[in-house]
């Protein structure tokens, strides 16, 4: 499933779009509403990104993630983060094993729950920083180190973490370095009145929640490679970069909302994630190039957890989402050249450009 010619690229895009439609249709049997959340989860997955979901209890965050992993034929592991959780409880530990025949003893690494394709870190802000940091190497390097030896994680690998925004007593907010490892921060909102009625109706009657397996792990990895090879014109990349640079107070000529309400802005990883998520959104809509519209649509989940607001923002009730909305209004996309010229007769970028 590694396309090299235009016609193969078209077939790869069609396969991805069809798989996306099947996943959303099938998930609707288990999850009522939350279309935007499901779309953002799939965008991050196809762009090889991790996601942090924030929402009050009872909004089907765990069900959504486990159902999605079953559809994609991916191994799933759930870790309930608690104040007494240790790093080895996540990554694994070395145990002494004795050979009954020879009597010799040796160390054997017992893998922890992080050795799965989809890891649900439930209430990640309820465990101390030492345990939270155990995820850093896994999320960035796709490996864990025990007793000085690296152990590769299965691919594809996604960390989907949840946070409860209500109870802040006894919690440990994620440090900025770890928040930056997540491609998206997705807000899970209350359902509408009709959606809540449908939830009650479904969950209080007999139901069959068997889901059709749509893609394999190998399919997901091939589709991730396809997403990376979607071409993005320079003016679209510069627009993504301008959005990110406009969040930094030290840049000087930034919008007033930033100088008034922002203490620290987003780093270069935000620009990378904007472009990658934009590629995933473009291809899921059957297009072979990234448009500024794609960048604008993924700006909120990419930037909301990377903009640190100051005391003035808290006093005035200004959230990071409000700042992103203002930036999208004030920063206009710059006009680029003809998209046909930018594509130069090809559908996807060569493999060498995807690195």
C-alpha positions as CSV (number, residue, x, y, z in Angstrom):
1,X,0.0,0.0,0.0
2,X,2.9,2.4,-0.8
3,X,1.8,4.3,-3.9
4,X,4.4,5.5,-6.2
5,X,2.4,6.7,-9.2
6,X,-0.5,9.2,-9.6
7,X,-3.1,6.5,-10.2
8,X,-2.0,4.6,-7.1
9,X,-2.1,7.8,-5.1
10,X,-5.7,8.3,-6.2
11,X,-6.6,4.8,-5.1
12,X,-4.8,5.3,-1.8
13,X,-6.8,8.4,-1.1
14,X,-10.1,6.7,-2.1
15,X,-9.3,3.8,0.3
16,X,-8.6,6.2,3.1
17,X,-11.8,8.2,2.6
18,X,-13.8,5.0,2.4
19,X,-12.3,3.7,5.6
20,X,-12.9,7.0,7.3
21,X,-16.6,7.0,6.3
22,X,-17.0,3.4,7.4
23,X,-15.4,4.1,10.8
24,X,-17.6,7.1,11.5
25,X,-20.7,5.3,10.4
26,X,-19.9,2.2,12.5
27,X,-18.9,4.3,15.6
28,X,-22.3,6.1,15.4
29,X,-23.8,2.8,16.5
30,X,-21.9,2.9,19.8
31,X,-21.4,6.6,20.3
32,X,-24.3,9.2,20.1
33,X,-23.1,12.5,18.8
34,X,-19.6,13.8,19.4
35,X,-18.9,13.9,15.6
36,X,-16.3,16.7,16.0
37,X,-14.5,14.7,18.7
38,X,-14.4,11.6,16.6
39,X,-13.2,13.5,13.6
40,X,-10.3,15.1,15.6
41,X,-9.4,11.7,17.1
42,X,-9.1,10.2,13.6
43,X,-7.2,13.2,12.2
44,X,-4.6,12.8,14.9
45,X,-4.4,9.0,14.5
46,X,-3.8,9.3,10.7
47,X,-1.3,12.1,11.3
48,X,0.6,9.9,13.9
49,X,-0.3,12.2,16.8
50,X,-1.2,11.8,20.4
51,X,-4.4,13.3,21.9
52,X,-5.5,14.7,25.3
53,X,-9.2,14.7,25.8
54,X,-10.8,17.0,28.4
55,X,-14.3,16.6,29.6
56,X,-16.5,15.9,32.6
57,X,-17.2,12.3,33.6
58,X,-19.8,10.3,31.8
59,X,-19.3,11.7,28.3
60,X,-18.2,8.3,26.8
61,X,-14.5,9.2,26.4
62,X,-13.3,5.8,27.4
63,X,-15.9,4.0,25.3
64,X,-15.1,6.1,22.3
65,X,-11.4,5.3,22.5
66,X,-11.8,1.5,23.1
67,X,-14.4,1.3,20.3
68,X,-12.1,3.0,17.9
69,X,-9.2,0.7,18.8
70,X,-11.5,-2.3,18.1
71,X,-12.5,-1.0,14.7
72,X,-8.9,-0.5,13.7
73,X,-7.8,-4.0,15.0
74,X,-5.4,-2.4,17.4
75,X,-4.4,-3.7,20.8
76,X,-5.8,-1.5,23.6
77,X,-4.6,-0.9,27.1
78,X,-6.2,1.3,29.8
79,X,-4.2,2.8,32.7
80,X,-6.0,4.4,35.5
81,X,-3.7,7.1,36.8
82,X,-3.7,7.5,40.6
83,X,-1.5,9.3,43.1
84,X,0.3,6.0,44.1
85,X,1.0,4.9,40.5
86,X,4.7,4.2,39.8
87,X,6.6,4.6,36.5
88,X,7.2,0.8,36.4
89,X,3.5,0.2,36.7
90,X,3.2,1.7,33.2
91,X,6.5,0.8,31.4
92,X,7.2,-2.6,33.0
93,X,9.8,-4.0,35.3
94,X,12.8,-6.4,35.4
95,X,12.1,-9.7,37.3
96,X,14.5,-12.5,38.4
97,X,13.7,-15.7,36.6
98,X,15.3,-19.1,37.5
99,X,15.9,-21.8,35.0
100,X,14.7,-25.0,36.7
101,X,17.0,-27.2,34.6
102,X,20.3,-25.4,35.3
103,X,19.4,-23.4,38.4
104,X,20.8,-20.3,36.8
105,X,19.0,-17.0,37.4
106,X,18.5,-14.2,34.9
107,X,16.6,-11.0,34.5
108,X,13.6,-10.9,32.3
109,X,11.7,-7.7,31.3
110,X,8.0,-7.9,32.0
111,X,6.2,-5.5,29.7
112,X,3.8,-3.0,31.2
113,X,0.5,-1.8,29.8
114,X,2.2,0.8,27.6
115,X,3.1,-2.0,25.2
116,X,-0.1,-1.6,23.2
117,X,-1.1,0.2,20.0
118,X,-3.6,2.4,21.8
119,X,-2.9,3.4,25.4
120,X,-5.7,5.2,27.3
121,X,-4.1,7.3,30.1
122,X,-7.2,7.8,32.2
123,X,-7.1,11.0,34.3
124,X,-3.5,11.6,33.6
125,X,-3.4,14.7,35.9
126,X,-4.1,12.6,39.0
127,X,-0.6,11.0,39.1
128,X,2.7,12.7,40.2
129,X,5.1,14.2,37.7
130,X,7.6,11.3,38.0
131,X,5.0,8.9,36.7
132,X,3.7,11.4,34.1
133,X,7.3,11.7,32.8
134,X,7.4,7.9,32.1
135,X,5.2,8.7,29.1
136,X,7.6,11.2,27.6
137,X,10.1,8.8,26.1
138,X,7.4,6.5,24.9
139,X,5.5,9.3,23.1
140,X,8.5,10.8,21.4
141,X,10.9,7.9,20.8
142,X,8.4,5.0,20.6
143,X,10.4,3.0,23.1
144,X,11.0,2.6,26.9
145,X,14.3,2.1,28.6
146,X,14.6,-0.4,31.5
147,X,17.9,-1.3,33.2
148,X,19.7,0.6,30.5
149,X,18.2,-1.4,27.6
150,X,15.7,0.1,25.1
151,X,12.5,-1.8,24.4
152,X,10.6,-0.9,21.2
153,X,6.9,-0.2,21.4
154,X,4.5,-1.7,18.9
155,X,3.6,0.5,15.9
156,X,1.3,2.3,15.4
157,X,1.4,3.8,18.8
158,X,-1.0,6.4,20.2
159,X,-1.4,7.8,23.7
160,X,-4.9,9.1,24.3
161,X,-5.1,10.8,27.7
162,X,-8.1,12.1,29.5
163,X,-8.5,14.9,32.1
164,X,-11.3,16.0,34.3
165,X,-11.6,19.8,34.3
166,X,-13.8,20.0,37.4
167,X,-11.9,18.6,40.3
168,X,-8.5,20.2,40.7
169,X,-7.8,19.3,44.3
170,X,-5.1,16.6,44.5
171,X,-4.2,16.9,40.8
172,X,-0.9,17.5,39.1
173,X,-1.2,19.6,36.0
174,X,0.8,18.4,33.1
175,X,4.0,20.4,32.6
176,X,4.3,22.3,29.3
177,X,6.9,20.0,27.9
178,X,4.6,17.1,28.2
179,X,1.5,19.0,26.9
180,X,3.5,19.9,23.8
181,X,3.9,16.2,23.0
182,X,0.2,15.9,22.3
183,X,-0.8,16.9,18.8
184,X,-4.4,17.8,19.8
185,X,-6.2,18.8,22.9
186,X,-9.8,17.9,22.3
187,X,-12.7,19.3,24.4
188,X,-15.5,16.8,25.0
189,X,-18.7,18.8,25.5
190,X,-22.1,17.9,27.0
191,X,-24.5,16.3,24.5
192,X,-27.5,18.2,23.1
193,X,-31.0,17.6,24.4
194,X,-31.9,15.2,21.6
195,X,-28.5,13.4,21.8
196,X,-28.9,12.9,25.6
197,X,-32.4,11.5,25.0
198,X,-31.0,9.0,22.4
199,X,-28.2,8.1,24.9
200,X,-30.7,7.2,27.6
201,X,-32.9,5.3,25.1
202,X,-30.0,3.2,23.8
203,X,-28.2,2.5,27.1
204,X,-31.3,1.4,29.0
205,X,-32.4,-1.2,26.4
206,X,-30.7,-4.4,25.0
207,X,-28.1,-3.5,22.5
208,X,-25.5,-5.1,20.3
209,X,-22.2,-3.1,20.3
210,X,-20.2,-5.5,18.1
211,X,-18.2,-3.3,15.7
212,X,-16.8,-4.3,12.3
213,X,-13.0,-4.3,12.0
214,X,-12.2,-1.8,9.4
215,X,-8.4,-1.5,9.2
216,X,-5.4,-3.5,10.4
217,X,-2.4,-2.0,12.1
218,X,-0.4,-2.4,8.9
219,X,-3.2,-0.5,7.0
220,X,-3.1,2.4,9.6
221,X,0.7,2.7,9.2
222,X,0.4,2.7,5.4
223,X,-2.3,5.4,5.6
224,X,-0.1,7.5,7.9
225,X,2.7,7.4,5.3
226,X,0.2,8.4,2.6
227,X,-0.9,11.4,4.8
228,X,2.7,12.6,5.2
229,X,3.2,12.6,1.4
230,X,0.3,15.0,0.7
231,X,1.9,18.1,-0.8
232,X,1.6,21.4,1.0
233,X,2.3,24.7,-0.8
234,X,4.8,27.1,0.7
235,X,2.2,29.8,1.3
236,X,0.0,27.4,3.3
237,X,3.0,26.4,5.4
238,X,3.9,30.0,6.0
239,X,0.3,30.7,7.1
240,X,0.5,28.0,9.7
241,X,3.9,29.4,10.8
242,X,2.5,32.9,11.1
243,X,-0.4,31.7,13.2
244,X,2.0,30.1,15.6
245,X,4.5,32.9,15.7
246,X,1.7,35.4,16.4
247,X,1.2,33.6,19.8
248,X,4.6,34.6,21.1
249,X,4.7,37.9,23.0
250,X,8.5,38.3,22.4
251,X,8.0,38.5,18.7
252,X,7.0,42.1,19.0
253,X,4.4,43.0,16.4
254,X,1.7,40.6,17.5
255,X,-2.0,41.2,17.9
256,X,-3.1,43.1,21.0
257,X,-5.0,40.1,22.4
258,X,-1.6,38.3,22.7
259,X,0.3,41.1,24.4
260,X,-2.6,41.5,26.8
261,X,-3.4,38.0,27.7
262,X,-0.5,35.6,26.8
263,X,2.5,34.8,28.9
264,X,4.0,32.1,26.6
265,X,3.2,31.1,23.1
266,X,3.4,27.9,21.0
267,X,6.7,26.5,19.8
268,X,7.8,25.0,16.5
269,X,6.1,21.7,17.2
270,X,2.8,23.5,16.8
271,X,3.6,24.6,13.3
272,X,4.6,21.0,12.4
273,X,1.3,19.6,13.9
274,X,-0.8,22.3,12.1
275,X,0.7,21.1,8.7
276,X,0.4,17.4,9.5
277,X,-3.2,17.7,10.8
278,X,-4.0,19.9,7.8
279,X,-2.7,17.1,5.5
280,X,-4.8,14.5,7.2
281,X,-7.9,16.7,7.0
282,X,-7.3,17.5,3.3
283,X,-6.9,13.8,2.3
284,X,-10.0,12.7,4.4
285,X,-12.0,15.1,2.2
286,X,-10.6,13.6,-1.0
287,X,-8.2,16.5,-1.8
288,X,-4.7,16.1,-2.9
289,X,-3.3,19.3,-1.4
290,X,-3.5,21.2,1.8
291,X,-5.6,24.5,1.8
292,X,-5.5,27.3,4.4
293,X,-9.0,26.2,5.3
294,X,-7.5,22.9,6.6
295,X,-5.0,24.9,8.8
296,X,-7.8,27.1,10.2
297,X,-10.0,24.1,11.1
298,X,-7.3,22.3,13.1
299,X,-5.9,25.5,14.7
300,X,-7.9,25.2,17.9
301,X,-7.1,21.6,18.9
302,X,-3.4,22.2,18.0
303,X,-2.9,25.6,19.8
304,X,-5.3,25.6,22.7
305,X,-3.0,23.7,25.1
306,X,0.2,25.4,23.8
307,X,-0.9,29.0,24.7
308,X,-0.3,29.9,28.3
309,X,-2.5,32.7,29.4
310,X,-1.6,35.2,32.2
311,X,-3.5,36.6,35.2
312,X,-5.2,39.3,33.1
313,X,-6.8,36.6,31.0
314,X,-8.0,34.7,34.0
315,X,-9.5,37.9,35.5
316,X,-11.2,38.8,32.2
317,X,-12.5,35.3,31.5
318,X,-10.4,35.0,28.3
319,X,-9.5,31.4,27.3
320,X,-6.9,30.2,24.9
321,X,-9.7,29.3,22.5
322,X,-10.8,32.9,22.5
323,X,-7.2,34.0,21.6
324,X,-7.0,31.5,18.8
325,X,-10.3,32.7,17.4
326,X,-9.1,36.3,17.4
327,X,-5.8,35.3,15.6
328,X,-7.9,33.5,12.9
329,X,-9.9,36.7,12.4
330,X,-6.9,39.0,12.3
331,X,-4.3,37.0,10.4
332,X,-5.4,36.6,6.8
333,X,-4.0,33.9,4.6
334,X,-1.5,35.1,2.1
335,X,-2.3,34.5,-1.6
336,X,-0.1,31.8,-3.2
337,X,0.6,30.7,-6.7
338,X,-1.6,28.5,-8.8
339,X,-2.2,25.2,-7.1
340,X,-1.8,23.4,-10.4
341,X,1.7,25.0,-10.8
342,X,2.5,24.0,-7.2
343,X,1.6,20.4,-7.9
344,X,3.8,20.4,-11.0
345,X,1.9,17.5,-12.6
346,X,2.1,15.2,-9.6
347,X,-0.4,14.1,-7.0
348,X,1.8,13.4,-4.0
349,X,5.2,14.5,-2.9
350,X,8.1,12.1,-3.5
351,X,9.0,9.9,-0.6
352,X,12.2,11.9,0.0
353,X,10.2,15.0,0.8
354,X,8.1,13.2,3.5
355,X,10.9,13.0,5.9
